Amino acid sequence: MDAIGFGALNLDKVFLVNEIPGAEEESYVLDLKIYPGGSSANTIVALSRLGLKTGFIGKVGDDEEGRYIINDLRMEGVDLRNVLVEKGRTGCAMIFVDKKGNRAILVDPGVNDTIKFNEIDLDYVKKFRLLHLSSFICKVYDSSFKSQKKLVEAFDGIISFDPGSVYAKKGLKYIMPILEKVDIFMPNEKEIELLTNLNYREGAKFMIDMGIKVVVIKRGVRGCYITNGKEEFEIPALNVKVLDTTGAGDAFNAGFLYGYLKGKDLKKCGELGNYIAALCIQKFGAREGLPYKTSLRKFCPSQ
């Protein structure tokens, strides 16, 4: 088994709007599209499409939205053994995208934050080579974050972690129990600066000095920066027409982790991340543009 994700499972409602309004402002909706989402789930679906054996740890509500998300994961080939159903409301992300591809997001976590550690099948999780973590919005409970902290202690494979803005805003001390066990840290440029009060290069070095093996900084239109403390790479983004940036970071994560699990060097991993992110942002939603393995061969013939 290759990669298992642990994060929120949301139904993404993507509103194409004339402009994203500020406080006391109004705008109007041009179109509405609905997709399954969740940061770690997007990454796992992308890895599944690329031919890896994947699974997921998450929770949905006992409602139509939850059934829709589960059916979609099943069709994508993701093992659902540790996707739980609980009475309550499935998580929902309301994503507002303007004509330039800029976005704003409001999240209703629903039952996402109620995953207890004893609900996780640890023997099952340990069958995977890599555990990929993303953030939970802790509105009422803190169960899922506590379970993530316990799981990284028990997992003996590769651990990758994308903190998202949610965890980054809570600060370094909050996520330190996870960071101490992480092999691959994958924040974006704003998040590394929030966590360290340093620029992205200095922030990456700070994380390497903490003992993290690989730090990958996503820089949007400026591509990515990668270092393992011995090597460092600035890899430019591909020049494509942007339709929607939703899920771009998740798509990048998938490309990088795919390369890493396939034994590629760090530069090639970054190039794969940039490539899959570029495909993602040319379509609406986080998953519409994610490629299958046959498409990847055009970019990386050895695959």
C-alpha positions in Angstrom: 0.0 0.0 0.0 1.4 3.4 -0.9 -0.3 6.5 0.6 -3.1 7.2 3.1 -4.5 10.6 3.9 -5.9 12.0 7.1 -7.9 15.2 6.9 -11.2 16.8 6.3 -13.8 15.5 3.9 -15.9 18.4 2.5 -18.4 19.0 -0.2 -17.0 22.0 -2.2 -19.5 24.5 -3.5 -17.7 26.6 -6.0 -19.3 30.0 -6.7 -18.0 31.8 -9.8 -18.6 35.4 -8.9 -18.3 38.8 -10.6 -16.0 39.8 -7.8 -15.3 38.7 -4.3 -17.0 41.2 -2.0 -15.4 42.8 1.0 -17.2 43.8 4.3 -20.5 45.6 3.6 -20.1 45.0 -0.2 -22.2 43.0 -2.6 -21.5 41.0 -5.7 -23.4 38.4 -7.7 -23.0 34.7 -8.7 -22.3 33.8 -12.3 -22.3 30.0 -11.8 -22.3 27.3 -9.2 -20.5 24.0 -9.3 -20.4 21.3 -6.7 -17.5 18.9 -6.1 -16.1 16.5 -3.4 -13.2 18.1 -1.6 -10.9 18.3 1.4 -7.2 19.1 1.1 -5.7 15.7 2.0 -8.5 13.9 0.1 -7.7 15.9 -3.0 -4.1 14.8 -2.8 -5.0 11.2 -2.2 -7.5 11.1 -5.2 -4.7 12.5 -7.4 -2.3 9.8 -6.2 -4.9 7.2 -6.9 -5.4 8.5 -10.4 -1.7 8.2 -10.9 -1.9 4.5 -10.1 -0.9 4.3 -6.5 -2.7 2.2 -3.9 -4.4 4.7 -1.5 -6.6 4.9 1.5 -8.1 7.6 3.7 -8.9 8.4 7.3 -11.9 10.7 7.6 -15.5 11.2 8.6 -18.7 12.3 6.9 -22.3 12.8 8.1 -25.1 10.5 7.7 -26.6 12.6 4.9 -26.8 12.9 1.1 -23.6 14.9 1.0 -21.7 12.2 2.9 -23.0 9.5 0.6 -21.9 11.6 -2.4 -18.4 12.0 -1.1 -18.0 8.3 -0.2 -19.3 7.2 -3.6 -16.8 9.5 -5.3 -13.9 8.2 -3.3 -14.9 4.6 -4.1 -15.1 5.4 -7.8 -11.6 7.0 -7.6 -10.2 3.7 -6.2 -9.5 5.0 -2.7 -9.7 2.3 0.1 -12.6 3.4 2.4 -11.9 1.1 5.3 -11.3 4.0 7.7 -13.8 6.5 6.3 -16.4 6.8 9.0 -20.1 7.8 9.0 -21.6 9.6 12.0 -24.9 11.2 12.7 -24.5 14.9 11.9 -23.7 17.2 9.1 -21.0 16.5 6.4 -18.4 19.2 6.1 -18.9 21.9 3.5 -16.6 24.5 1.9 -18.1 27.5 0.2 -15.5 28.7 -2.3 -15.9 32.0 -4.1 -13.8 32.4 -7.3 -13.6 35.6 -9.3 -12.9 36.0 -13.1 -9.1 36.2 -12.4 -9.1 32.9 -10.5 -8.7 34.6 -7.1 -10.6 32.8 -4.3 -12.1 33.1 -0.8 -13.3 30.2 1.3 -15.8 29.7 4.1 -15.8 26.3 5.8 -18.5 24.5 7.8 -16.5 21.6 9.4 -19.6 19.5 10.3 -18.5 16.1 11.7 -14.9 16.4 10.4 -13.5 17.4 13.8 -14.9 14.4 15.7 -12.5 11.6 14.8 -11.3 9.8 17.9 -8.0 7.9 17.9 -9.7 4.7 18.9 -11.8 4.9 15.7 -8.7 4.6 13.6 -7.6 1.1 12.5 -3.9 1.4 13.3 -2.9 -2.0 11.9 -4.5 -1.0 8.6 -2.8 2.4 8.6 0.6 0.9 9.2 0.3 -1.0 5.9 0.9 2.2 4.0 4.4 3.6 3.1 3.3 7.2 3.6 0.8 9.1 5.8 -0.2 12.5 4.4 -1.8 15.0 6.9 -3.8 18.2 6.3 -5.6 20.5 8.7 -8.9 20.4 10.5 -11.0 23.4 11.5 -11.5 23.0 15.2 -14.8 24.9 15.8 -16.2 23.0 18.8 -14.1 19.8 19.3 -10.4 19.1 18.9 -10.7 15.4 18.5 -9.3 15.0 15.0 -6.2 17.1 15.7 -5.5 15.1 18.9 -5.9 11.9 16.9 -3.4 13.2 14.3 -0.9 13.9 17.1 -1.3 10.3 18.5 -1.2 8.8 15.0 2.2 10.3 14.0 3.6 8.8 17.2 2.4 5.4 16.2 3.1 5.5 12.5 6.6 4.3 11.4 6.5 5.2 7.7 7.0 8.4 5.8 4.9 11.4 7.1 4.1 14.4 5.0 2.3 17.4 6.3 0.5 20.4 4.7 -0.6 22.6 7.6 -2.8 24.9 5.5 -3.6 28.4 6.7 -5.8 27.0 9.5 -2.9 25.3 11.4 -0.3 28.0 10.4 -2.4 30.7 12.0 -2.5 28.7 15.3 1.3 29.0 15.4 4.4 26.8 15.6 3.8 25.6 19.2 0.3 24.3 18.3 1.6 22.0 15.5 5.0 21.1 17.1 3.9 17.6 18.3 3.2 16.8 14.6 6.3 18.6 13.2 8.6 16.6 15.4 7.6 13.5 13.5 7.3 14.9 10.0 9.6 13.9 7.1 8.2 16.2 4.4 6.8 19.6 5.4 4.7 21.2 2.6 3.5 24.7 3.5 3.0 27.6 1.1 5.1 30.8 1.3 2.6 32.7 3.5 2.3 29.7 5.9 6.0 29.3 6.5 6.3 33.0 7.2 3.4 32.9 9.6 5.0 29.9 11.5 8.6 31.2 11.6 8.4 35.0 11.1 11.1 34.5 8.5 11.2 34.6 4.8 10.6 31.3 3.0 14.3 30.4 2.5 15.2 31.2 6.1 12.0 29.5 7.3 12.8 26.4 5.4 16.3 26.3 7.0 14.7 26.7 10.4 12.5 23.6 9.8 15.5 21.6 8.5 17.4 22.5 11.6 14.4 21.2 13.6 15.1 17.8 12.1 12.6 17.7 9.2 14.2 15.9 6.2 12.6 17.8 3.3 10.9 21.2 3.2 8.8 22.1 0.2 7.5 25.7 -0.1 4.7 26.3 -2.6 5.0 29.8 -4.0 2.1 30.0 -6.4 2.9 31.8 -9.7 6.6 31.7 -8.6 6.7 27.9 -8.5 8.3 26.2 -5.5 11.4 26.0 -3.3 12.7 22.7 -2.1 15.5 21.9 0.3 16.8 18.9 2.3 19.6 21.0 4.0 22.2 19.8 1.5 20.5 20.7 -1.8 18.1 23.5 -2.7 16.0 24.1 -5.8 13.9 27.1 -7.0 11.6 25.6 -9.7 9.5 28.0 -11.7 5.8 27.4 -12.3 4.5 26.5 -15.7 2.9 29.4 -17.6 -0.8 28.5 -18.1 -4.1 30.2 -18.2 -5.6 30.2 -14.7 -9.3 29.4 -14.3 -9.5 28.5 -10.6 -6.7 28.0 -8.1 -8.9 25.8 -5.8 -6.8 22.7 -4.9 -3.6 23.9 -6.6 -1.6 23.2 -3.5 -3.2 19.8 -3.0 -2.4 18.9 -6.6 1.2 20.0 -6.2 1.5 17.8 -3.1 0.3 14.8 -5.1 2.9 15.4 -7.9 5.7 15.8 -5.4 4.7 12.8 -3.3 4.2 10.6 -6.3 7.8 11.4 -7.5 9.1 10.9 -4.0 7.5 7.5 -3.6 8.8 6.6 -7.0 12.4 7.4 -6.0 12.8 10.5 -8.1 15.3 13.2 -7.1 13.9 16.3 -5.3 14.1 18.5 -8.5 12.0 16.1 -10.5 9.6 15.8 -7.6 9.1 19.6 -7.6 8.7 19.6 -11.4 6.0 16.9 -11.1 4.3 19.0 -8.4 4.3 22.1 -10.6 3.0 20.1 -13.6 0.0 18.6 -11.8 -0.8 22.0 -10.1 -0.7 23.6 -13.6 -3.2 21.1 -14.9 -5.4 21.6 -11.8 -5.8 25.4 -12.1 -6.9 25.2 -15.7 -10.2 23.6 -14.6 -12.9 24.5 -12.0 -12.7 22.7 -8.7 -9.9 20.9 -7.0 -10.2 17.6 -8.9 -11.5 18.3 -12.5 -8.0 18.8 -13.8 -6.2 16.1 -12.0 -4.5 13.8 -14.5 -4.3 10.0 -14.9 -1.1 8.1 -15.2 -1.4 8.0 -19.0 -1.4 11.8 -19.1 1.6 11.9 -16.8 3.7 10.0 -19.2 3.7 12.9 -21.6 5.5 15.0 -19.0 7.5 12.2 -17.4 8.1 9.4 -20.0 9.6 6.9 -17.6 6.2 6.7 -15.9 
